[in-house]
Amino acid sequence: MTAPVARRAAAVSRRVLVSRRAVLGTGAAVGLAAALAACDDVPLEQTRPGAFAPPAATALPTPGPDPDRALLEAALLLEATQVARLDRALRMRLPRDVSRRLAAARAVHSAHVEVLRGDDPAPRATAPDPPQRRLLGRLPAIEASIAEQHASGALGAESGPFARILASMAAAARQQATLLAGDQP
């Protein structure tokens, strides 16, 4: 095809396209007019506000017991008991660096207690009473056990945000286990 013929074909194609649009627009206008004309059959009382109101909503179902309540209570007891253990260990005469690590671990577990208890009062927990030197040697293993229990709780939690909190606490306990592992005087 030569250039002048191609230009003429494109111009004709555009004119045909415009005329198709015009036909479609006219058809849509005629359809809208017909639909509006059909509305004359609707009685006036059905056109008043609220005539087509949806039915009244039923009462929302009341939430049942929290499926994660038992996990929450178990995690809170673990954390509060660990705070009590760390308090007992901190009463010992220890080198400054050991005391500092124990105090840091206690601060972590105290923060966990605060997060878990919310507006409830903190539980009173007492740690088992092994000899103090033995307690100090067992702290890394206890932290590892707490980490495992929180990780299991996170896997069993129904609530995603609560599962993430437990997983975060598991990671923190695992870190404390590592930090306390070399703390036997």
DOVEXRO-177808 format. One line per field, with one value per residue (C-alpha): residue number from 1; residue in three letters; x, y, z. Coordinates in Angstrom, 3 decimals. Layout:
DOVEXRO-177808
resi	[NUM, ...]
resn	[ALA, ...]
X	[X, ...]
Y	[Y, ...]
Z	[Z, ...]
//
This chain:
DOVEXRO-177808
resi	[1, 2, 3, 4, 5, 6, 7, 8, 9, 10, 11, 12, 13, 14, 15, 16, 17, 18, 19, 20, 21, 22, 23, 24, 25, 26, 27, 28, 29, 30, 31, 32, 33, 34, 35, 36, 37, 38, 39, 40, 41, 42, 43, 44, 45, 46, 47, 48, 49, 50, 51, 52, 53, 54, 55, 56, 57, 58, 59, 60, 61, 62, 63, 64, 65, 66, 67, 68, 69, 70, 71, 72, 73, 74, 75, 76, 77, 78, 79, 80, 81, 82, 83, 84, 85, 86, 87, 88, 89, 90, 91, 92, 93, 94, 95, 96, 97, 98, 99, 100, 101, 102, 103, 104, 105, 106, 107, 108, 109, 110, 111, 112, 113, 114, 115, 116, 117, 118, 119, 120, 121, 122, 123, 124, 125, 126, 127, 128, 129, 130, 131, 132, 133, 134, 135, 136, 137, 138, 139, 140, 141, 142, 143, 144, 145, 146, 147, 148, 149, 150, 151, 152, 153, 154, 155, 156, 157, 158, 159, 160, 161, 162, 163, 164, 165, 166, 167, 168, 169, 170, 171, 172, 173, 174, 175, 176, 177, 178, 179, 180, 181, 182, 183, 184, 185]
resn	[MET, THR, ALA, PRO, VAL, ALA, ARG, ARG, ALA, ALA, ALA, VAL, SER, ARG, ARG, VAL, LEU, VAL, SER, ARG, ARG, ALA, VAL, LEU, GLY, THR, GLY, ALA, ALA, VAL, GLY, LEU, ALA, ALA, ALA, LEU, ALA, ALA, CYS, ASP, ASP, VAL, PRO, LEU, GLU, GLN, THR, ARG, PRO, GLY, ALA, PHE, ALA, PRO, PRO, ALA, ALA, THR, ALA, LEU, PRO, THR, PRO, GLY, PRO, ASP, PRO, ASP, ARG, ALA, LEU, LEU, GLU, ALA, ALA, LEU, LEU, LEU, GLU, ALA, THR, GLN, VAL, ALA, ARG, LEU, ASP, ARG, ALA, LEU, ARG, MET, ARG, LEU, PRO, ARG, ASP, VAL, SER, ARG, ARG, LEU, ALA, ALA, ALA, ARG, ALA, VAL, HIS, SER, ALA, HIS, VAL, GLU, VAL, LEU, ARG, GLY, ASP, ASP, PRO, ALA, PRO, ARG, ALA, THR, ALA, PRO, ASP, PRO, PRO, GLN, ARG, ARG, LEU, LEU, GLY, ARG, LEU, PRO, ALA, ILE, GLU, ALA, SER, ILE, ALA, GLU, GLN, HIS, ALA, SER, GLY, ALA, LEU, GLY, ALA, GLU, SER, GLY, PRO, PHE, ALA, ARG, ILE, LEU, ALA, SER, MET, ALA, ALA, ALA, ALA, ARG, GLN, GLN, ALA, THR, LEU, LEU, ALA, GLY, ASP, GLN, PRO]
X	[0.000, 1.255, 1.396, -1.527, -3.775, -2.865, -3.693, -7.097, -7.844, -6.956, -9.198, -12.126, -11.507, -11.627, -14.905, -16.388, -15.186, -16.728, -20.001, -20.009, -19.507, -22.317, -24.625, -23.696, -24.190, -27.569, -28.575, -27.566, -29.569, -32.657, -32.258, -31.981, -35.077, -37.029, -35.921, -36.947, -40.315, -40.925, -40.501, -43.841, -45.575, -44.088, -46.572, -45.528, -45.440, -42.676, -40.482, -40.454, -37.255, -37.069, -39.556, -36.860, -34.937, -33.132, -34.566, -33.357, -30.057, -30.153, -28.055, -24.415, -23.391, -21.727, -18.147, -17.517, -14.665, -11.223, -9.705, -6.210, -7.003, -5.292, -2.173, -2.142, -2.386, 0.343, 2.676, 2.015, 2.786, 6.027, 7.171, 6.181, 7.919, 11.077, 10.994, 10.811, 13.770, 15.827, 14.941, 16.225, 19.422, 19.971, 19.947, 23.135, 26.576, 27.713, 30.294, 29.094, 28.867, 26.799, 24.456, 24.119, 23.082, 20.658, 19.138, 18.783, 17.066, 14.768, 13.852, 12.974, 10.760, 9.145, 8.236, 6.720, 4.622, 3.366, 2.427, 0.669, -1.245, -2.751, -5.061, -5.143, -3.047, 0.289, 0.184, 2.099, 4.548, 7.141, 10.024, 11.015, 13.637, 16.795, 20.130, 21.098, 24.269, 22.331, 19.673, 22.291, 23.613, 20.126, 19.005, 20.172, 18.307, 15.209, 15.353, 15.624, 12.627, 10.610, 11.564, 10.319, 7.058, 6.390, 7.189, 4.729, 2.147, 2.661, 1.992, -1.201, -2.570, -5.801, -5.026, -2.349, -1.228, -1.024, 0.954, 3.427, 3.787, 4.505, 6.985, 8.734, 8.895, 10.305, 13.058, 13.804, 14.023, 16.316, 18.551, 18.590, 19.555, 22.542, 23.539, 23.249, 25.020, 28.456, 27.351, 28.436, 30.855]
Y	[0.000, 3.436, 6.207, 8.324, 5.254, 4.260, 7.753, 7.688, 4.243, 5.471, 8.561, 6.415, 4.001, 6.900, 8.134, 4.673, 4.402, 7.767, 6.780, 3.502, 5.458, 7.764, 4.814, 3.184, 6.465, 6.977, 3.405, 3.914, 7.143, 5.424, 2.538, 4.953, 6.853, 3.585, 2.579, 5.943, 5.736, 2.361, 3.995, 5.770, 2.550, 2.697, 3.991, 7.152, 5.518, 3.177, 6.077, 7.780, 7.606, 4.412, 2.548, 0.105, 0.076, -3.149, -5.221, -4.381, -6.017, -8.791, -8.552, -9.380, -12.692, -12.359, -13.521, -16.799, -17.564, -16.614, -19.735, -18.497, -17.814, -20.985, -20.209, -16.659, -17.821, -20.438, -17.911, -15.379, -17.946, -18.942, -15.340, -14.399, -17.496, -16.628, -13.096, -14.675, -16.982, -14.066, -12.028, -14.889, -15.128, -11.379, -11.553, -13.643, -12.087, -12.285, -10.617, -7.356, -8.629, -11.655, -9.422, -7.085, -9.949, -11.303, -7.836, -7.487, -10.881, -9.875, -6.657, -8.657, -11.071, -8.256, -6.559, -9.842, -10.046, -6.507, -7.285, -10.519, -9.314, -6.227, -4.639, -7.723, -7.746, -9.480, -13.036, -13.870, -16.557, -18.247, -20.118, -23.576, -23.408, -25.178, -24.199, -20.801, -21.913, -24.671, -22.154, -20.003, -22.969, -23.974, -20.535, -21.060, -24.382, -22.819, -19.993, -22.573, -24.422, -21.198, -20.523, -23.966, -23.571, -20.133, -21.480, -24.345, -21.873, -19.697, -22.669, -23.500, -19.963, -19.100, -15.385, -14.273, -11.249, -13.364, -16.026, -13.340, -12.103, -15.617, -16.206, -12.964, -14.008, -17.375, -15.592, -13.352, -16.334, -18.152, -15.071, -14.918, -18.610, -17.846, -14.764, -16.539, -19.723, -18.559, -16.939, -19.498, -17.854]
Z	[0.000, -0.826, 1.737, 0.332, 0.171, 3.726, 4.984, 3.275, 4.741, 8.247, 7.844, 6.702, 9.601, 12.091, 10.615, 10.890, 14.494, 15.376, 13.842, 15.825, 19.027, 18.103, 17.485, 20.800, 22.683, 21.111, 21.956, 25.574, 25.794, 24.352, 26.837, 29.768, 28.609, 28.396, 31.898, 33.323, 31.581, 33.236, 36.662, 36.273, 37.374, 40.908, 43.515, 45.328, 48.797, 47.611, 46.553, 49.954, 52.041, 54.041, 51.851, 50.789, 54.091, 54.848, 57.690, 61.165, 62.022, 64.553, 67.668, 67.189, 68.671, 72.031, 72.028, 73.766, 76.091, 74.856, 73.277, 74.181, 77.840, 79.099, 77.037, 78.376, 81.978, 81.477, 79.827, 82.570, 85.262, 83.494, 83.275, 86.829, 88.209, 86.282, 87.738, 91.220, 90.395, 89.134, 92.226, 94.390, 92.319, 92.523, 96.327, 96.146, 96.335, 92.733, 90.518, 89.034, 85.423, 86.508, 88.526, 85.574, 83.242, 85.804, 86.258, 82.466, 82.260, 85.115, 83.301, 80.165, 82.079, 84.078, 80.798, 79.594, 82.766, 82.164, 78.552, 79.436, 82.454, 80.790, 83.361, 85.601, 88.762, 88.479, 89.788, 92.896, 91.922, 94.013, 92.535, 93.753, 96.477, 95.299, 96.839, 95.519, 93.722, 92.005, 90.952, 89.289, 87.301, 86.196, 84.928, 81.297, 81.076, 82.648, 80.081, 77.278, 78.698, 78.850, 75.231, 74.182, 76.074, 74.558, 71.069, 71.593, 72.838, 69.782, 67.524, 69.410, 69.731, 67.938, 67.769, 65.330, 67.380, 70.539, 68.665, 67.575, 71.161, 72.400, 69.571, 70.470, 74.118, 73.060, 71.144, 74.129, 76.494, 74.052, 73.986, 77.798, 77.908, 75.723, 77.720, 81.074, 79.992, 81.107, 84.345, 86.914, 89.343]
//
